[in-house]
Amino acid sequence: MRELSRHYDTELSHVSLKTTQYALLNTVYKVGTIRPTELSNMMRLDNSTLTRNIQVMVSHGFLALEKGQDERSREISITDLGREKRNEAYVYWENAQQKMNHLMGHDKVQALHALINEALIALDTDK
């Protein structure tokens, strides 16, 4: 798995992002404003890991962390700069995907995705 992550990290390094940062930006880009707890569950990250990643993205101006509907809650949203960075990074993400398709073949890559999804579902029901 590390080599696979490294493959994507290499492509995303062209826009100074890591795979985890791109995944965070892309998720918030797709779902819109979201509470940290919901995002943590969606991305299958523990709260401390998500908090660290959010802080980095907020410090770069890619995400905004604002008060939620009550004083104790927070909401995460993507900024205009974050949308630009996500769109810039998407080209490199797609490039990494195309390289994987070329190296392994599209069918094997699809099978790998399916297998990973099955494992995640099995682990979720195991709780």
N, CA, C and O atoms as a MOPAC input file, in Angstrom:
PM7 MOZYME 1SCF
protein

 N      0.81900 1    -1.19400 1     0.00000 1
 C      0.00000 1     0.00000 1     0.00000 1
 C      0.86700 1     1.26500 1     0.00000 1
 O      0.49900 1     2.26700 1    -0.61300 1
 N      1.99900 1     1.22300 1     0.67400 1
 C      2.84700 1     2.42000 1     0.72400 1
 C      3.34500 1     2.83400 1    -0.64700 1
 O      3.40300 1     4.02200 1    -0.96600 1
 N      3.70400 1     1.84700 1    -1.45700 1
 C      4.18000 1     2.16100 1    -2.81100 1
 C      3.06600 1     2.79400 1    -3.63700 1
 O      3.30400 1     3.70000 1    -4.43500 1
 N      1.86900 1     2.30800 1    -3.43600 1
 C      0.72300 1     2.87200 1    -4.14000 1
 C      0.48800 1     4.31700 1    -3.70800 1
 O      0.27300 1     5.19200 1    -4.54800 1
 N      0.52800 1     4.56500 1    -2.41000 1
 C      0.38700 1     5.93500 1    -1.90000 1
 C      1.50800 1     6.82700 1    -2.41600 1
 O      1.28000 1     7.98000 1    -2.78100 1
 N      2.69800 1     6.29300 1    -2.44200 1
 C      3.84500 1     7.05200 1    -2.93700 1
 C      3.66400 1     7.44600 1    -4.39900 1
 O      4.04500 1     8.54300 1    -4.80800 1
 N      3.08200 1     6.54500 1    -5.17700 1
 C      2.79900 1     6.82500 1    -6.59100 1
 C      1.91100 1     8.06800 1    -6.72500 1
 O      2.19900 1     8.96400 1    -7.51800 1
 N      0.83200 1     8.11000 1    -5.94200 1
 C     -0.07900 1     9.25800 1    -5.98800 1
 C      0.57100 1    10.49300 1    -5.38700 1
 O      0.41100 1    11.59300 1    -5.91600 1
 N      1.30300 1    10.33000 1    -4.28800 1
 C      2.00300 1    11.46400 1    -3.66900 1
 C      2.98400 1    12.11200 1    -4.64200 1
 O      3.11900 1    13.33500 1    -4.67000 1
 N      3.66800 1    11.29300 1    -5.43900 1
 C      4.62100 1    11.82100 1    -6.41900 1
 C      3.91200 1    12.72200 1    -7.41900 1
 O      4.39700 1    13.81100 1    -7.72800 1
 N      2.78300 1    12.28200 1    -7.91700 1
 C      2.02300 1    13.10900 1    -8.86800 1
 C      1.51100 1    14.38300 1    -8.20300 1
 O      1.60600 1    15.46900 1    -8.77600 1
 N      0.97400 1    14.25000 1    -7.00800 1
 C      0.39600 1    15.41200 1    -6.31900 1
 C      1.46100 1    16.38200 1    -5.81000 1
 O      1.15500 1    17.53300 1    -5.49600 1
 N      2.69500 1    15.92600 1    -5.72900 1
 C      3.77100 1    16.81800 1    -5.28200 1
 C      3.95600 1    17.98900 1    -6.24800 1
 O      4.50600 1    19.02300 1    -5.86800 1
 N      3.50400 1    17.83400 1    -7.48300 1
 C      3.58300 1    18.92300 1    -8.46700 1
 C      2.74800 1    20.13000 1    -8.03800 1
 O      2.98600 1    21.25000 1    -8.48900 1
 N      1.77600 1    19.89200 1    -7.17100 1
 C      0.94000 1    20.98100 1    -6.66300 1
 C      1.07000 1    21.10800 1    -5.14200 1
 O      0.21900 1    21.70000 1    -4.47800 1
 N      2.14700 1    20.54100 1    -4.61400 1
 C      2.47700 1    20.64500 1    -3.17800 1
 C      1.38600 1    20.09100 1    -2.26400 1
 O      1.10100 1    20.66200 1    -1.21100 1
 N      0.78200 1    18.98400 1    -2.67000 1
 C     -0.19300 1    18.30400 1    -1.82200 1
 C      0.21800 1    16.85600 1    -1.63100 1
 O      0.94400 1    16.28100 1    -2.44200 1
 N     -0.26200 1    16.28500 1    -0.54500 1
 C     -0.12900 1    14.85700 1    -0.30200 1
 C     -1.48700 1    14.21400 1    -0.59700 1
 O     -2.50600 1    14.89900 1    -0.68100 1
 N     -1.48000 1    12.91100 1    -0.75000 1
 C     -2.70100 1    12.18400 1    -1.06500 1
 C     -3.79000 1    12.45500 1    -0.03500 1
 O     -4.94700 1    12.66600 1    -0.39700 1
 N     -3.42900 1    12.45100 1     1.24400 1
 C     -4.41600 1    12.68000 1     2.30300 1
 C     -5.01600 1    14.07900 1     2.19500 1
 O     -6.21100 1    14.26300 1     2.42400 1
 N     -4.18900 1    15.06300 1     1.84600 1
 C     -4.67900 1    16.43400 1     1.71500 1
 C     -5.60800 1    16.56400 1     0.51300 1
 O     -6.63900 1    17.23300 1     0.58300 1
 N     -5.23600 1    15.92400 1    -0.57900 1
 C     -6.10700 1    15.95600 1    -1.75700 1
 C     -7.44100 1    15.28500 1    -1.44300 1
 O     -8.49600 1    15.80100 1    -1.81300 1
 N     -7.40300 1    14.15100 1    -0.77000 1
 C     -8.63500 1    13.43600 1    -0.42600 1
 C     -9.53800 1    14.31200 1     0.43500 1
 O    -10.75300 1    14.33200 1     0.23700 1
 N     -8.96400 1    15.02700 1     1.37700 1
 C     -9.72800 1    15.92300 1     2.23600 1
 C    -10.35300 1    17.05100 1     1.41700 1
 O    -11.54900 1    17.31900 1     1.53400 1
 N     -9.54800 1    17.70800 1     0.59500 1
 C    -10.06000 1    18.78300 1    -0.25500 1
 C    -11.16000 1    18.27100 1    -1.18400 1
 O    -12.21000 1    18.90000 1    -1.31700 1
 N    -10.91900 1    17.15200 1    -1.81200 1
 C    -11.86500 1    16.60500 1    -2.77500 1
 C    -13.18100 1    16.21400 1    -2.10800 1
 O    -14.25200 1    16.42100 1    -2.67900 1
 N    -13.10600 1    15.65600 1    -0.91600 1
 C    -14.32400 1    15.26000 1    -0.20400 1
 C    -15.15700 1    16.48100 1     0.15500 1
 O    -16.36600 1    16.49700 1    -0.07500 1
 N    -14.51700 1    17.50600 1     0.72100 1
 C    -15.25800 1    18.71800 1     1.08900 1
 C    -15.77700 1    19.42100 1    -0.16300 1
 O    -16.86900 1    19.99000 1    -0.14900 1
 N    -15.00600 1    19.38400 1    -1.23700 1
 C    -15.43700 1    19.94200 1    -2.51700 1
 C    -16.73100 1    19.27000 1    -2.98500 1
 O    -17.65200 1    19.94100 1    -3.45200 1
 N    -16.79300 1    17.95600 1    -2.85700 1
 C    -17.94900 1    17.20000 1    -3.34000 1
 C    -19.17100 1    17.31300 1    -2.43600 1
 O    -20.29300 1    17.43400 1    -2.92900 1
 N    -18.96600 1    17.27500 1    -1.10300 1
 C    -20.11900 1    17.23500 1    -0.19000 1
 C    -20.54700 1    18.61400 1     0.29200 1
 O    -21.66600 1    18.77600 1     0.77800 1
 N    -19.68100 1    19.59900 1     0.16700 1
 C    -20.01600 1    20.93600 1     0.65100 1
 C    -19.72500 1    21.06400 1     2.13700 1
 O    -18.99500 1    20.25400 1     2.70900 1
 N    -20.28800 1    22.06400 1     2.74300 1
 C    -20.06600 1    22.33500 1     4.15800 1
 C    -20.47900 1    21.12300 1     4.99000 1
 O    -21.54400 1    20.53900 1     4.78900 1
 N    -19.60300 1    20.76200 1     5.93000 1
 C    -19.81300 1    19.53100 1     6.68800 1
 C    -19.21100 1    19.68100 1     8.08600 1
 O    -18.23300 1    20.40300 1     8.27900 1
 N    -19.79800 1    19.00000 1     9.04000 1
 C    -19.25300 1    18.99600 1    10.40000 1
 C    -18.06300 1    18.04200 1    10.45800 1
 O    -18.04400 1    17.03000 1     9.75700 1
 N    -17.06600 1    18.35900 1    11.29500 1
 C    -15.88300 1    17.49400 1    11.39600 1
 C    -16.20600 1    16.03500 1    11.71100 1
 O    -15.57900 1    15.13400 1    11.15300 1
 N    -17.15900 1    15.78900 1    12.58200 1
 C    -17.50400 1    14.40900 1    12.94300 1
 C    -18.03400 1    13.64200 1    11.73400 1
 O    -17.67900 1    12.48300 1    11.51800 1
 N    -18.87700 1    14.29100 1    10.95800 1
 C    -19.41600 1    13.64700 1     9.75900 1
 C    -18.30100 1    13.37600 1     8.75100 1
 O    -18.26100 1    12.32100 1     8.11800 1
 N    -17.40200 1    14.34100 1     8.61600 1
 C    -16.28500 1    14.18500 1     7.68200 1
 C    -15.35400 1    13.06000 1     8.13300 1
 O    -14.87400 1    12.27400 1     7.31600 1
 N    -15.10900 1    12.99400 1     9.42800 1
 C    -14.27300 1    11.94000 1     9.99300 1
 C    -14.85700 1    10.56300 1     9.67600 1
 O    -14.13600 1     9.65500 1     9.26500 1
 N    -16.16000 1    10.41900 1     9.86800 1
 C    -16.82600 1     9.15000 1     9.56500 1
 C    -16.77700 1     8.83500 1     8.07100 1
 O    -16.51100 1     7.69900 1     7.67600 1
 N    -17.03200 1     9.83200 1     7.25900 1
 C    -17.05900 1     9.64300 1     5.81500 1
 C    -15.69500 1     9.20900 1     5.28000 1
 O    -15.60400 1     8.35200 1     4.40100 1
 N    -14.63500 1     9.81200 1     5.82500 1
 C    -13.28500 1     9.52700 1     5.34500 1
 C    -12.61400 1     8.39700 1     6.11400 1
 O    -11.49300 1     8.00000 1     5.79800 1
 N    -13.30800 1     7.88300 1     7.12800 1
 C    -12.77700 1     6.79500 1     7.95600 1
 C    -11.44900 1     7.18200 1     8.62000 1
 O    -10.48600 1     6.41500 1     8.63300 1
 N    -11.43900 1     8.40600 1     9.17400 1
 C    -10.26400 1     8.90700 1     9.88300 1
 C    -10.63000 1     9.13400 1    11.33700 1
 O    -11.76400 1     9.49500 1    11.65000 1
 N     -9.66600 1     8.92200 1    12.22500 1
 C     -9.93600 1     9.26200 1    13.62000 1
 C     -9.91000 1    10.78300 1    13.74300 1
 O     -9.32900 1    11.47900 1    12.91000 1
 N    -10.54700 1    11.28100 1    14.79200 1
 C    -10.70900 1    12.72800 1    14.95200 1
 C     -9.38600 1    13.48600 1    15.02300 1
 O     -9.26700 1    14.57800 1    14.46700 1
 N     -8.39300 1    12.91700 1    15.70200 1
 C     -7.12000 1    13.64100 1    15.84200 1
 C     -6.39700 1    13.76200 1    14.49700 1
 O     -5.80900 1    14.80200 1    14.20000 1
 N     -6.44000 1    12.71200 1    13.69100 1
 C     -5.81800 1    12.76100 1    12.35900 1
 C     -6.53100 1    13.78500 1    11.48800 1
 O     -5.88700 1    14.57700 1    10.79900 1
 N     -7.85800 1    13.76900 1    11.51800 1
 C     -8.62500 1    14.72500 1    10.72800 1
 C     -8.32900 1    16.15000 1    11.19200 1
 O     -8.13500 1    17.04200 1    10.36600 1
 N     -8.29200 1    16.36800 1    12.49600 1
 C     -8.02900 1    17.70500 1    13.03200 1
 C     -6.67700 1    18.23000 1    12.56100 1
 O     -6.57200 1    19.38800 1    12.15600 1
 N     -5.64500 1    17.39300 1    12.60900 1
 C     -4.31500 1    17.81800 1    12.13500 1
 C     -4.34900 1    18.19600 1    10.66100 1
 O     -3.79400 1    19.21800 1    10.25900 1
 N     -5.01100 1    17.35700 1     9.85700 1
 C     -5.09000 1    17.63300 1     8.42600 1
 C     -5.89800 1    18.89100 1     8.13400 1
 O     -5.54000 1    19.66900 1     7.25000 1
 N     -6.97100 1    19.09000 1     8.86300 1
 C     -7.78400 1    20.29900 1     8.67300 1
 C     -6.96500 1    21.54000 1     9.01900 1
 O     -7.00900 1    22.53200 1     8.29200 1
 N     -6.22000 1    21.49200 1    10.11900 1
 C     -5.41400 1    22.65000 1    10.52600 1
 C     -4.43100 1    23.05800 1     9.44500 1
 O     -4.25500 1    24.24600 1     9.17600 1
 N     -3.79100 1    22.07500 1     8.82400 1
 C     -2.84400 1    22.37000 1     7.73400 1
 C     -3.57500 1    23.03700 1     6.57700 1
 O     -3.10400 1    24.03600 1     6.03300 1
 N     -4.71700 1    22.49000 1     6.20400 1
 C     -5.45400 1    23.01900 1     5.05700 1
 C     -6.04900 1    24.40100 1     5.34700 1
 O     -6.15200 1    25.23300 1     4.44600 1
 N     -6.43500 1    24.64300 1     6.59100 1
 C     -6.92200 1    25.96400 1     6.98600 1
 C     -5.77100 1    26.96900 1     6.94700 1
 O     -5.94200 1    28.09700 1     6.48500 1
 N     -4.59500 1    26.55600 1     7.43500 1
 C     -3.44300 1    27.48000 1     7.45000 1
 C     -3.00400 1    27.87500 1     6.04300 1
 O     -2.45500 1    28.96000 1     5.85100 1
 N     -3.23700 1    27.01100 1     5.06100 1
 C     -2.91800 1    27.32600 1     3.65900 1
 C     -4.04200 1    28.10300 1     2.97900 1
 O     -3.88200 1    28.57800 1     1.85500 1
 N     -5.17500 1    28.23200 1     3.66100 1
 C     -6.30900 1    28.96100 1     3.09400 1
 C     -7.18800 1    28.13100 1     2.17600 1
 O     -8.01200 1    28.68000 1     1.44500 1
 N     -7.02200 1    26.78900 1     2.20500 1
 C     -7.79300 1    25.91400 1     1.32600 1
 C     -9.14700 1    25.53300 1     1.92400 1
 O    -10.11500 1    25.31800 1     1.19400 1
 N     -9.20900 1    25.45100 1     3.23500 1
 C    -10.44800 1    25.14000 1     3.93600 1
 C    -10.72000 1    26.22100 1     4.97400 1
 O     -9.80400 1    26.89800 1     5.44000 1
 N    -11.98500 1    26.37100 1     5.32400 1
 C    -12.38200 1    27.28300 1     6.39700 1
 C    -13.07500 1    26.47300 1     7.47900 1
 O    -13.88100 1    25.59000 1     7.18400 1
 N    -12.76200 1    26.77100 1     8.71500 1
 C    -13.39200 1    26.13300 1     9.86800 1
 C    -14.14300 1    27.22700 1    10.60500 1
 O    -13.53900 1    28.15700 1    11.14000 1
 N    -15.47100 1    27.11100 1    10.63000 1
 C    -16.29300 1    28.16400 1    11.19300 1
 C    -17.25900 1    27.60600 1    12.22400 1
 O    -17.45300 1    26.39500 1    12.32600 1
 N    -17.86600 1    28.51800 1    12.99200 1
 C    -18.86100 1    28.11100 1    13.97800 1
 C    -20.03700 1    27.47000 1    13.26900 1
 O    -20.44500 1    27.88300 1    12.18400 1
 N    -20.56800 1    26.44400 1    13.92000 1
 C    -21.73700 1    25.75600 1    13.39000 1
 C    -23.01300 1    26.42000 1    13.86600 1
 O    -23.03100 1    27.61700 1    14.15300 1
 N    -24.06800 1    25.64800 1    13.94800 1
 C    -25.36300 1    26.18300 1    14.32800 1
 C    -25.44600 1    26.54800 1    15.80400 1
 O    -26.26500 1    27.37900 1    16.19600 1
 N    -24.59900 1    25.92900 1    16.62400 1
 C    -24.53500 1    26.32000 1    18.02800 1
 C    -23.08200 1    26.60100 1    18.39300 1
 O    -22.18400 1    26.35400 1    17.58900 1
 N    -22.84600 1    27.10700 1    19.57700 1
 C    -21.50600 1    27.52900 1    19.99600 1
 C    -20.48200 1    26.39400 1    20.01500 1
 O    -19.29500 1    26.63200 1    19.79200 1
 N    -20.92500 1    25.17500 1    20.27700 1
 C    -19.98000 1    24.06200 1    20.40300 1
 C    -19.65300 1    23.38300 1    19.08700 1
 O    -18.65800 1    22.66400 1    18.99500 1
 N    -20.45600 1    23.59500 1    18.08500 1
 C    -20.23100 1    22.87900 1    16.82700 1
 C    -19.39800 1    23.71500 1    15.85200 1
 O    -19.34600 1    24.94200 1    15.94300 1
 N    -18.75700 1    23.02100 1    14.92600 1
 C    -17.94000 1    23.65300 1    13.89000 1
 C    -18.35600 1    23.07900 1    12.53800 1
 O    -18.90400 1    21.98000 1    12.45000 1
 N    -18.08300 1    23.84400 1    11.49900 1
 C    -18.34900 1    23.39100 1    10.14300 1
 C    -17.14600 1    23.67800 1     9.26300 1
 O    -16.48600 1    24.70800 1     9.40200 1
 N    -16.87200 1    22.75700 1     8.35900 1
 C    -15.74200 1    22.87500 1     7.44200 1
 C    -16.29800 1    23.15200 1     6.05500 1
 O    -17.25800 1    22.52000 1     5.61400 1
 N    -15.67600 1    24.10900 1     5.37700 1
 C    -16.06300 1    24.37900 1     3.98900 1
 C    -14.79800 1    24.64900 1     3.18000 1
 O    -13.74700 1    24.98300 1     3.72700 1
 N    -14.92600 1    24.49700 1     1.87400 1
 C    -13.79600 1    24.74800 1     0.99200 1
 C    -13.83400 1    26.22000 1     0.57300 1
 O    -14.90300 1    26.78000 1     0.32900 1
 N    -12.67800 1    26.82100 1     0.49600 1
 C    -12.57100 1    28.21700 1     0.08100 1
 C    -12.38400 1    28.29000 1    -1.43700 1
 O    -12.18800 1    27.27100 1    -2.09800 1
 N    -12.44700 1    29.49100 1    -1.96800 1
 C    -12.18400 1    29.66400 1    -3.40700 1
 C    -10.77600 1    29.18900 1    -3.75300 1
 O    -10.56500 1    28.54100 1    -4.77900 1
 N     -9.81600 1    29.51700 1    -2.89000 1
 C     -8.43900 1    29.06600 1    -3.10100 1
 C     -8.35500 1    27.53900 1    -3.05100 1
 O     -7.61100 1    26.92100 1    -3.81300 1
 N     -9.12400 1    26.94400 1    -2.14800 1
 C     -9.17700 1    25.48800 1    -2.03500 1
 C     -9.76200 1    24.84100 1    -3.27700 1
 O     -9.28200 1    23.79900 1    -3.72300 1
 N    -10.81400 1    25.46400 1    -3.84500 1
 C    -11.39100 1    24.94900 1    -5.09500 1
 C    -10.36400 1    24.99700 1    -6.22000 1
 O    -10.23800 1    24.05300 1    -7.00000 1
 N     -9.63600 1    26.10000 1    -6.29300 1
 C     -8.59500 1    26.23500 1    -7.31600 1
 C     -7.52500 1    25.15900 1    -7.13800 1
 O     -7.11300 1    24.52600 1    -8.11000 1
 N     -7.07600 1    24.95300 1    -5.90400 1
 C     -6.04600 1    23.95400 1    -5.62500 1
 C     -6.55900 1    22.55600 1    -5.94300 1
 O     -5.83100 1    21.75000 1    -6.52200 1
 N     -7.79600 1    22.25900 1    -5.57600 1
 C     -8.38600 1    20.94700 1    -5.86700 1
 C     -8.44200 1    20.72000 1    -7.37200 1
 O     -8.08400 1    19.64500 1    -7.85200 1
 N     -8.88500 1    21.71900 1    -8.11400 1
 C     -8.98900 1    21.57600 1    -9.56700 1
 C     -7.61300 1    21.40700 1   -10.21100 1
 O     -7.45500 1    20.63800 1   -11.15900 1
 N     -6.62800 1    22.12300 1    -9.69700 1
 C     -5.25800 1    21.98700 1   -10.17700 1
 C     -4.72300 1    20.58000 1    -9.87500 1
 O     -4.08200 1    19.95400 1   -10.72000 1
 N     -4.99200 1    20.10400 1    -8.68100 1
 C     -4.50600 1    18.78600 1    -8.25500 1
 C     -5.22700 1    17.65100 1    -8.97500 1
 O     -4.64900 1    16.58500 1    -9.18900 1
 N     -6.47600 1    17.87400 1    -9.34800 1
 C     -7.27500 1    16.83800 1   -10.00300 1
 C     -6.57500 1    16.32700 1   -11.26900 1
 O     -6.62900 1    15.13500 1   -11.57100 1
 N     -5.93100 1    17.21600 1   -11.99500 1
 C     -5.21000 1    16.83200 1   -13.21200 1
 C     -4.12200 1    15.81400 1   -12.88300 1
 O     -3.94600 1    14.83600 1   -13.61000 1
 N     -3.39500 1    16.03700 1   -11.79800 1
 C     -2.31400 1    15.12500 1   -11.40600 1
 C     -2.86400 1    13.82500 1   -10.82400 1
 O     -2.28000 1    12.75800 1   -11.01400 1
 N     -3.99100 1    13.91900 1   -10.11400 1
 C     -4.64900 1    12.71400 1    -9.60100 1
 C     -5.07600 1    11.82800 1   -10.77200 1
 O     -4.84500 1    10.61800 1   -10.76500 1
 N     -5.68500 1    12.43100 1   -11.75400 1
 C     -6.10500 1    11.68000 1   -12.93600 1
 C     -4.90500 1    11.09100 1   -13.66900 1
 O     -4.97500 1     9.97200 1   -14.17600 1
 N     -3.81400 1    11.83300 1   -13.72700 1
 C     -2.59400 1    11.33200 1   -14.35000 1
 C     -2.10000 1    10.08000 1   -13.61800 1
 O     -1.71300 1     9.09700 1   -14.25000 1
 N     -2.11700 1    10.12300 1   -12.28600 1
 C     -1.71300 1     8.96400 1   -11.48700 1
 C     -2.64200 1     7.78200 1   -11.76700 1
 O     -2.18700 1     6.64400 1   -11.88400 1
 N     -3.94200 1     8.05400 1   -11.87200 1
 C     -4.91300 1     6.99500 1   -12.17900 1
 C     -4.62400 1     6.37000 1   -13.54400 1
 O     -4.63800 1     5.14900 1   -13.69600 1
 N     -4.36600 1     7.22000 1   -14.52500 1
 C     -4.09000 1     6.71600 1   -15.87600 1
 C     -2.82800 1     5.86000 1   -15.89700 1
 O     -2.77600 1     4.83900 1   -16.58200 1
 N     -1.81500 1     6.27700 1   -15.14700 1
 C     -0.58800 1     5.47700 1   -15.07000 1
 C     -0.86700 1     4.11300 1   -14.45500 1
 O     -0.34100 1     3.10000 1   -14.91700 1
 N     -1.69900 1     4.08500 1   -13.40500 1
 C     -2.05300 1     2.80800 1   -12.78400 1
 C     -2.82300 1     1.93000 1   -13.76500 1
 O     -2.58000 1     0.72600 1   -13.85200 1
 N     -3.74600 1     2.53300 1   -14.49700 1
 C     -4.50000 1     1.77900 1   -15.49800 1
 C     -3.56100 1     1.20100 1   -16.55200 1
 O     -3.73900 1     0.06800 1   -17.00100 1
 N     -2.57000 1     1.98100 1   -16.93900 1
 C     -1.60800 1     1.51700 1   -17.94200 1
 C     -0.73400 1     0.38200 1   -17.38100 1
 O     -0.48400 1    -0.61100 1   -18.06400 1
 N     -0.27500 1     0.54100 1   -16.13200 1
 C      0.60100 1    -0.45600 1   -15.52000 1
 C     -0.11300 1    -1.78000 1   -15.22600 1
 O      0.44100 1    -2.85600 1   -15.45300 1
 N     -1.33200 1    -1.68900 1   -14.72500 1
 C     -2.04700 1    -2.88100 1   -14.26600 1
 C     -3.15100 1    -3.32900 1   -15.20300 1
 O     -3.53100 1    -4.49900 1   -15.20800 1
 N     -3.65600 1    -2.42100 1   -15.98000 1
 C     -4.83300 1    -2.70100 1   -16.79500 1
 C     -6.07400 1    -2.20900 1   -16.07400 1
 O     -6.20700 1    -2.35500 1   -14.85900 1
 N     -6.96400 1    -1.63500 1   -16.83000 1
 C     -8.17600 1    -1.03200 1   -16.26200 1
 C     -8.99500 1    -2.03500 1   -15.44100 1
 O     -9.47300 1    -1.70600 1   -14.35500 1
 N     -9.15200 1    -3.23800 1   -15.95100 1
 C     -9.96700 1    -4.24200 1   -15.25300 1
 C     -9.38400 1    -4.59600 1   -13.88600 1
 O    -10.12500 1    -4.75000 1   -12.91500 1
 N     -8.07200 1    -4.72400 1   -13.81000 1
 C     -7.44100 1    -5.05200 1   -12.52500 1
 C     -7.57200 1    -3.89200 1   -11.53900 1
 O     -7.78300 1    -4.10800 1   -10.34600 1
 N     -7.44700 1    -2.67600 1   -12.03200 1
 C     -7.61100 1    -1.50000 1   -11.15500 1
 C     -9.03800 1    -1.45800 1   -10.62700 1
 O     -9.24900 1    -1.19100 1    -9.44400 1
 N    -10.01400 1    -1.71500 1   -11.47900 1
 C    -11.41200 1    -1.74100 1   -11.03800 1
 C    -11.64700 1    -2.85600 1   -10.02500 1
 O    -12.37200 1    -2.67100 1    -9.04700 1
 N    -11.03600 1    -4.00700 1   -10.26000 1
 C    -11.15900 1    -5.12900 1    -9.32100 1
 C    -10.53200 1    -4.77500 1    -7.97200 1
 O    -11.06300 1    -5.13300 1    -6.92100 1
 N     -9.40700 1    -4.07600 1    -8.00900 1
 C     -8.75700 1    -3.63900 1    -6.77600 1
 C     -9.66400 1    -2.69300 1    -5.99200 1
 O     -9.80100 1    -2.83300 1    -4.77700 1
 N    -10.27800 1    -1.73900 1    -6.67200 1
 C    -11.22400 1    -0.82000 1    -6.01400 1
 C    -12.37300 1    -1.59500 1    -5.37800 1
 O    -12.76300 1    -1.32700 1    -4.24200 1
 N    -12.90600 1    -2.55100 1    -6.11700 1
 C    -14.02300 1    -3.34800 1    -5.60200 1
 C    -13.60600 1    -4.13600 1    -4.36400 1
 O    -14.35100 1    -4.20300 1    -3.38700 1
 N    -12.42900 1    -4.72600 1    -4.40600 1
 C    -11.92700 1    -5.50100 1    -3.28100 1
 C    -11.71500 1    -4.62200 1    -2.04800 1
 O    -12.06300 1    -5.01300 1    -0.93400 1
 N    -11.14800 1    -3.44700 1    -2.25100 1
 C    -10.94900 1    -2.51400 1    -1.13000 1
 C    -12.29400 1    -2.10200 1    -0.54500 1
 O    -12.45200 1    -2.06500 1     0.67500 1
 N    -13.26400 1    -1.79300 1    -1.40000 1
 C    -14.59700 1    -1.42100 1    -0.91300 1
 C    -15.24000 1    -2.55100 1    -0.11600 1
 O    -15.85800 1    -2.30900 1     0.92100 1
 N    -15.09600 1    -3.78000 1    -0.59900 1
 C    -15.62300 1    -4.93700 1     0.13400 1
 C    -14.97600 1    -5.05900 1     1.50700 1
 O    -15.65500 1    -5.31500 1     2.50100 1
 N    -13.66400 1    -4.87600 1     1.55500 1
 C    -12.94400 1    -4.96900 1     2.83100 1
 C    -13.42700 1    -3.88700 1     3.80000 1
 O    -13.62300 1    -4.15700 1     4.98500 1
 N    -13.61800 1    -2.68000 1     3.30500 1
 C    -14.09200 1    -1.59000 1     4.16300 1
 C    -15.49700 1    -1.86200 1     4.69800 1
 O    -15.78600 1    -1.58500 1     5.86200 1
 N    -16.35000 1    -2.39400 1     3.86300 1
 C    -17.70500 1    -2.74800 1     4.29800 1
 C    -17.64500 1    -3.84800 1     5.34500 1
 O    -18.34000 1    -3.77900 1     6.35900 1
 N    -16.82000 1    -4.86100 1     5.11000 1
 C    -16.68200 1    -5.96800 1     6.06500 1
 C    -16.15600 1    -5.45800 1     7.40200 1
 O    -16.62000 1    -5.89000 1     8.45700 1
 N    -15.20000 1    -4.55100 1     7.36400 1
 C    -14.64300 1    -4.00900 1     8.59500 1
 C    -15.67900 1    -3.14400 1     9.32200 1
 O    -15.70000 1    -3.11000 1    10.55200 1
 N    -16.52200 1    -2.45700 1     8.58400 1
 C    -17.56300 1    -1.63300 1     9.18100 1
 C    -18.59800 1    -2.48500 1     9.90300 1
 O    -19.04800 1    -2.12500 1    10.99100 1
 N    -18.97700 1    -3.60900 1     9.30900 1
 C    -19.99000 1    -4.46000 1     9.91700 1
 C    -19.41300 1    -5.29100 1    11.05000 1
 O    -20.15900 1    -5.86600 1    11.84400 1
 N    -18.09400 1    -5.35700 1    11.13000 1
 C    -17.41400 1    -6.13200 1    12.17100 1
 C    -17.40800 1    -5.40500 1    13.52100 1
 O    -17.07400 1    -6.00300 1    14.54300 1
 N    -17.77000 1    -4.14000 1    13.52900 1
 C    -17.70800 1    -3.34100 1    14.77300 1
 C    -18.75600 1    -3.72000 1    15.77400 1
 O    -18.81700 1    -3.13400 1    16.85500 1

